Amino acid sequence: MIVDAAILAAGFGTRMRSPIPKMATPILGEPLLRYPFDAVCQMTSPVRSIFVVAGRDPIESTLPEGVLWVHQHLMDGTLGALEAVLHSRTYQEGGATHLLVLNGDAPLVDGILLGGFMDAVKNDPDSFWFVSTVLTDPGRYGRVIRDGKSNVTAVREWVDLDEDGRLIAEVNAGIYCIPRDFLERTVSRVTPHPGKNERFLTSLFALSTEEGLPIRAYHAGPESVLGVNTQEELAVAAGILKSRINARWMERGVTFWDPDSTYIGPGVIVGSGTILYPGVILEGETTLAESCRVGMGSHLRNVRMGAGVHIRDYCVISDAVIEEAAVVGPFAHLRPGSYLEQGSHVGNFVETKQVRLGQGAKANHLSYLGDATVGERTNIGAGTITCNYDGGEKHRTRIGKDVFVGSDTQIVAPVEIGDGAVIAAGTTVTMNVPSGAMAISRPVQQNFVEKGNAYRSRIRDRVLEKKMEKERS
């Protein structure tokens, strides 16, 4: 048995009421379409090819390379989407015997469910298989129709159900595995629904019964097959996913101060012994090693962290690497390209971008470091700025080891500061500083005692005048 997969993602998503394409709508930091795609990829028995059917929305960027995109030019329903796959050259030239079909708006489908489903199909490959579930409130899902012997005879769309039919609790989950030869014989025979002017994939059930092809239902839990058609359903699915993911990491030794307010994306890895404080968001391909701490309200995306890293409260970090035992924050912003070596510190209200901070280096207060390399054990004083942009191009600053940079320093790139140099507070560095040298550019200080006394007298007189005016009024 050789299986191809088709993910149907061409719908308009009008009930989402959003300018964002439905399949690109983020859920825990990843596009909605990414979840069923990942589920197919995680199956124990891999499929030969994965086809994704797109409509008019530009959704190709939501999935990685290797996906076979098929476009449904005539938006005539789910069967039209499936027919677009059957007519594609790649599918026709392939040797698949079965087609696994699922919807792109089903983020709760996972590889375990699909794997179990496909194992059942392998035991009876000459049948029309689909996934069903029982819902307490089946809503507008298509209902599974059975005969007196509990054999499935049809799946009927909600619009075609009478009052008794809508009481049926068993519903179609929108996951199928269909023999290729049956598809190729029957797809062209389905006509549009008279009320909806669409061709429904579920019309194939009646043709299966007509041809004597057995229909088999694989039962799944109700949460596994929840579809997303509205913003409310998106929020419900996100809550279920969040609970699943958080429970999995708690089982692996991760401590959550408040699981309800902590959001972890499906591609994130968290090491045991890590503590996550309330309001933490971890997205993308973020990886945390063992025994890290991530403070309240911190938001990380595509971050790789070594063991023992401490992220203090309210930090925003993206596309960065933080080595072992480094400390960040609170209120720090590490932008793409930031690399913090072992034991380095980035503190309060410090922003970095395209920066490599050497082992044990520190930038603890109110600084901006952009396009810079900072050597080991160097200390960056409060208010330091690397002036990396000249209005047309970016330039790089190179600071050596054991350098002391005083407060309120501007380093105008391109410039190099040698090992062991000292930059006096208030200096504007516009040329290279040799190793071991001190750079200072501020004017020589002068003290004027009489002017100081006169200034204080004026201030006292002004205060007294205001006080008297207030008393008179």
TORLO-848534 format. One line per 2 residues: number of its first residue (from 1); their letters; for each residue y, x, z of C-alpha. Coordinates in steps of 0.001 Angstrom, whole numbers, plus 500000, padded with zeros to 6 digits. Each point is the difference from the previous one (the first is absolute). Layout:
BEGIN
NUM) A) Y,X,Z  ...
END
This chain:
BEGIN
1) MI) 500000,500000,500000  503319,501505,498872
3) VD) 503133,498369,501402  503638,499999,498901
5) AA) 502702,498478,502214  502940,497830,498945
7) IL) 502917,499327,502353  502108,497039,498890
9) AA) 503681,500713,500664  501906,498212,497234
11) GF) 501304,496951,501881  503712,499256,500287
13) GT) 500010,499659,503805  502763,497387,499873
15) RM) 499181,498677,503472  500961,503374,501487
17) RS) 503621,499202,499004  500821,503696,499723
19) PI) 501390,502228,497215  497320,502553,500920
21) PK) 496835,499564,497887  497393,498354,502171
23) MA) 497414,502752,499536  502593,502650,500921
25) TP) 501034,498223,503205  499450,502430,502893
27) IL) 497587,499200,502791  499776,502665,502732
29) GE) 501819,502347,497654  497656,499653,497017
31) PL) 500191,497678,496974  497962,496817,500291
33) LR) 497911,500988,496967  498965,503280,501628
35) YP) 497701,498267,502505  497424,498402,497652
37) FD) 500118,503152,497867  499166,502152,503042
39) AV) 497241,497568,500970  498322,500493,496614
41) CQ) 500358,503780,500323  498440,499959,503495
43) MT) 496793,498221,498957  496811,501925,500729
45) SP) 498810,499345,496428  502895,501060,497770
47) VR) 500944,498030,496917  500218,501651,496584
49) SI) 503583,499008,499154  502798,498055,501699
51) FV) 502091,497722,497773  503213,498479,501332
53) VA) 501517,497076,498131  503816,500001,500041
55) GR) 502392,497393,498649  503706,500366,499386
57) DP) 500873,501724,503275  500184,503821,500017
59) IE) 497334,500791,502597  498304,503064,498516
61) ST) 501623,502335,502551  498243,498234,502885
63) LP) 496637,501664,499328  498920,503623,499462
65) EG) 498936,501513,496704  496600,499097,498618
67) VL) 500510,496238,499970  499362,498285,496666
69) WV) 502937,497649,499518  499543,496880,497892
71) HQ) 502894,497684,499164  499669,496226,499838
73) HL) 502565,499060,497370  499262,496266,500005
75) MD) 500303,498754,503583  497300,497340,499780
77) GT) 498259,500356,503352  497313,502051,501705
79) LG) 497505,499651,497167  502613,501310,497573
81) AL) 500422,503042,502263  496256,500589,500000
83) EA) 499870,499566,496240  502636,502745,499621
85) VL) 497550,502394,501682  497101,498886,497792
87) HS) 502089,500640,496868  501122,503479,501039
89) RT) 498486,502833,498010  499005,501976,503088
91) YQ) 497981,497084,501359  498397,499207,496658
93) EG) 498960,503612,499476  498624,500341,503518
95) GA) 496504,499241,501117  500660,497778,503005
97) TH) 497483,497225,500628  502097,498131,502596
99) LL) 503662,499443,500766  501272,499874,503581
101) VL) 503137,497836,500061  502474,499593,502850
103) NG) 503604,498973,500504  502804,502487,500471
105) DA) 501654,497947,502766  497117,500307,502502
107) PL) 500986,502832,502374  497331,499211,502602
109) VD) 497072,500698,497688  498423,503323,500950
111) GI) 497307,502354,498774  497483,498746,502576
113) LL) 500224,496421,498722  499767,501056,496349
115) GG) 497149,502379,500754  497966,497278,501698
117) FM) 500767,497615,497167  498847,502469,497348
119) DA) 496825,500787,501956  499156,496291,499844
121) VK) 500732,499940,496255  497619,502911,499398
123) ND) 497165,497981,501534  500579,497180,497501
125) PD) 502019,501404,497079  499178,497146,497610
127) SF) 502194,497468,501829  503652,499027,500104
129) WF) 501205,501325,503373  503162,499200,501935
131) VS) 501326,500274,503565  500625,496882,502060
133) TV) 501224,499346,503510  500576,497061,502319
135) LT) 503540,499210,501152  501139,497578,502659
137) DP) 503049,499292,497838  498904,500604,496390
139) GR) 503410,499086,498560  500282,500420,496219
141) YG) 496948,502214,499549  497359,498972,497483
143) RV) 497025,498251,501652  496331,500897,499634
145) IR) 497978,497023,498785  496293,499882,500937
147) DG) 497187,497592,499181  497610,498325,502451
149) KS) 497925,503202,500183  503065,502133,500843
151) NV) 499995,501613,496589  503453,500858,498657
153) TA) 500772,497905,496934  503722,500607,499549
155) VR) 503239,501297,501451  502731,497425,499593
157) EW) 503720,500804,499990  502172,498243,502558
159) VD) 501831,497982,497344  496676,498479,498875
161) LD) 498760,498977,503448  499848,496418,501178
163) ED) 500615,499031,503631  496396,500717,501031
165) GR) 499964,503308,498136  503025,501251,501908
167) LI) 498055,499554,503250  497536,502701,498935
169) AE) 500482,503088,502178  498129,502553,497850
171) VN) 502398,501671,497570  499952,502479,497158
173) AG) 501301,503427,501087  500811,501152,496479
175) IY) 497454,502863,499839  497328,499894,497290
177) CI) 497298,502112,498418  499022,498632,496610
179) PR) 497425,501200,497436  501740,501401,496942
181) DF) 497879,498171,497431  500792,496647,501630
183) LE) 503744,500766,499961  500003,500951,496351
185) RT) 498149,496793,499067  502102,497557,501977
187) VS) 503615,501128,500456  501202,498721,496636
189) RV) 498507,496554,500697  502367,499204,502881
191) TP) 502999,497841,499091  503280,499724,501958
193) HP) 500149,497688,502988  501768,496791,498860
195) GK) 502310,499854,503008  500800,503698,500484
197) NE) 499673,501261,496401  498101,503016,501374
199) RF) 496460,501252,499502  498338,500389,503371
201) LT) 497313,502593,500635  498248,497412,502165
203) SL) 499213,498032,496829  497180,502515,499503
205) FA) 498055,498431,502863  499375,496825,498008
207) LS) 498896,502044,496982  497667,502017,502249
209) TE) 498377,496791,501199  499799,498740,496412
211) EG) 498217,503160,498841  497684,500120,503001
213) LP) 501480,503225,501378  499546,499856,503805
215) IR) 503167,500028,502121  499844,501984,503235
217) AY) 502556,499972,502832  500529,502968,502311
219) HA) 501566,498876,503277  502869,501960,501575
221) GP) 502228,499550,503027  503169,497949,499441
223) ES) 502412,502856,500784  498461,502231,497355
225) VL) 501041,497855,497088  503485,498774,500887
227) GV) 502210,500011,496923  503759,500530,499952
229) NT) 502172,497517,498114  502984,499604,502333
231) QE) 502073,502150,502330  498403,498222,502953
233) EL) 496506,500869,498771  501153,503591,499468
235) AV) 501105,500196,503636  496696,498515,501198
237) AA) 498002,502505,497926  502139,502885,501273
239) GI) 499327,498946,503584  496247,499885,499426
241) LK) 500023,503377,498252  502089,501526,502795
243) SR) 497572,498763,502642  496993,501308,498050
245) IN) 501515,503439,499453  501296,500390,503567
247) AR) 496635,498954,501454  498244,502590,497858
249) WM) 502246,502817,501261  499684,498875,503623
251) ER) 496225,500261,499595  500575,503622,498914
253) GV) 502021,500989,503040  503606,499232,499049
255) TF) 502224,498522,502731  502368,497148,499125
257) WD) 502679,499040,502504  500534,496744,498123
259) PD) 497587,499287,497103  501934,496859,499036
261) ST) 503116,502007,499097  498237,503017,498433
263) YI) 499391,500030,496237  497600,502429,498305
265) GP) 499401,500019,496252  496502,500091,498471
267) GV) 500358,503604,498782  501042,501426,503391
269) IV) 497727,502252,502106  500583,500352,503759
271) GS) 498274,502570,502197  498414,499154,503340
273) GT) 502127,500501,503087  503146,499017,498116
275) IL) 502406,497633,501780  502025,497493,497977
277) YP) 502953,498394,501776  501365,496492,499243
279) GV) 501594,499379,496614  498362,502924,498185
281) IL) 499480,499643,496231  497643,502388,498163
283) EG) 499778,499601,496220  498712,501617,496818
285) ET) 497770,503073,500206  501064,500922,503529
287) TL) 497543,502138,501988  500294,500668,503739
289) AE) 497744,502599,501618  498673,499710,503538
291) SC) 502153,499478,503095  503291,499195,498297
293) RV) 502680,497726,501457  502208,497757,497903
295) GM) 502932,498495,501870  501361,496492,499995
297) GS) 501475,498702,496739  499043,503019,497895
299) HL) 499210,499448,496319  497831,502514,498113
301) RN) 498933,499947,496355  497909,502670,498229
303) VR) 500177,502364,502966  497389,502620,500922
305) MG) 500009,500951,503682  498040,502672,501872
307) AG) 498466,499664,503447  502277,499450,502970
309) VH) 503122,499076,498046  502502,497917,501960
311) IR) 502216,497592,498077  502547,498594,502415
313) DY) 501598,496558,499763  501653,498601,496877
315) CV) 499267,502680,497422  499762,499368,496250
317) IS) 497742,502459,498159  498768,499930,496400
319) DA) 498082,502396,497723  499977,502740,502623
321) VI) 497604,502454,501671  500149,500678,503756
323) EE) 497723,502703,501395  498369,500200,503424
325) AA) 502029,499540,503199  503298,499337,498213
327) VV) 502494,497601,501578  502234,497590,498074
329) GP) 502768,497714,501223  501091,497749,501432
331) FA) 502046,498478,497176  499092,502651,497415
333) HL) 499725,499460,496244  497567,502231,498102
335) RP) 500389,499336,496292  497627,500997,497168
337) GS) 499087,503681,499811  500468,500717,503701
339) YL) 497434,502452,501399  499959,500785,503717
341) EQ) 497816,502929,500994  498064,500281,503253
343) GS) 502033,499489,503161  503312,499360,498267
345) HV) 502521,497458,501312  502252,497522,498213
347) GN) 502064,498017,502446  502601,497289,500489
349) FV) 501698,498727,496843  498803,502884,497831
351) ET) 499379,499349,496305  497883,502265,497782
353) KQ) 499100,499984,496316  498114,502609,497964
355) VR) 499955,502242,503068  497390,502330,501425
357) LG) 500536,500636,503704  498117,503073,501197
359) QG) 497661,500286,502955  501859,499397,503246
361) AK) 503343,499399,498258  502318,497370,501479
363) AN) 502691,497657,498757  500515,497811,503027
365) HL) 503301,498162,499499  502127,498241,497392
367) SY) 499319,502174,496938  499278,499626,496301
369) LG) 497613,502502,498378  499473,499520,496275
371) DA) 498374,502344,497466  499471,502710,502592
373) TV) 497420,502407,501377  500310,500806,503698
375) GE) 498059,502924,501479  497895,500195,503140
377) RT) 501687,499524,503385  503407,499406,498429
379) NI) 502329,497689,501931  502285,497635,498103
381) GA) 502971,498920,502126  501401,496484,500262
383) GT) 502093,498792,497077  498638,502521,497502
385) IT) 500050,498991,496330  498426,501709,497013
387) CN) 502412,499113,497208  497419,499838,497220
389) YD) 501840,497976,497322  503009,501277,498034
391) GG) 500628,496734,498170  497777,500918,497080
393) EK) 496931,501870,501238  497955,500568,503154
395) HR) 499788,503523,501465  497703,501524,502604
397) TR) 500727,501654,503339  497660,502664,501412
399) IG) 500208,500788,503705  497811,502763,501431
401) KD) 498073,500397,503262  501568,500051,503468
403) VF) 503394,498923,498710  502497,498305,502330
405) VG) 502212,497477,498221  502880,498814,502185
407) SD) 501230,496431,500248  502225,498420,497348
409) TQ) 498943,502454,497275  500155,499269,496275
411) IV) 497720,502085,497788  501134,499718,496384
413) AP) 497031,500608,497688  498807,502062,498262
415) VE) 499983,502460,502870  497543,502158,501969
417) IG) 500141,500852,503690  497899,502974,501065
419) DG) 497600,500309,502943  501609,500178,503420
421) AV) 503482,499093,498787  502482,498089,502151
423) IA) 502321,497358,498578  502909,499293,502336
425) AG) 500845,496400,500836  502426,498353,497598
427) TT) 499243,502408,497146  499937,499092,496327
429) VT) 497464,502327,498334  500764,500579,496322
431) MN) 498333,503389,499443  496757,501702,500973
433) VP) 499657,501230,503593  498044,503271,500472
435) SG) 497167,500221,502518  501267,500532,503550
437) AM) 503643,499331,499079  502384,497488,501539
439) AI) 501945,497709,497684  503230,498373,501134
441) SR) 502645,498331,497862  502188,498063,502419
443) PV) 503627,501031,500761  500698,502201,503024
445) QQ) 500660,497862,503074  503468,500154,501586
447) NF) 500929,498538,503389  503569,498623,500572
449) VE) 500419,499163,503701  503520,498516,499737
451) KG) 499039,497774,497082  497009,498794,501956
453) NA) 502103,499078,503029  502572,498220,497800
455) YR) 497225,497983,498328  498569,498893,503345
457) SR) 503491,498977,501182  500504,497818,496952
459) IR) 496663,498311,500610  500871,499325,503682
461) DR) 503404,498554,499058  498396,497725,497419
463) VL) 497482,498702,502532  502733,499285,502556
465) EK) 502124,498142,497432  497101,497735,499075
467) KM) 499219,499321,503644  503638,499018,500728
469) EK) 500147,497742,496943  496870,498252,501163
471) ER) 501424,499484,503505  503268,498561,498602
473) S) 498122,497547,497778
END
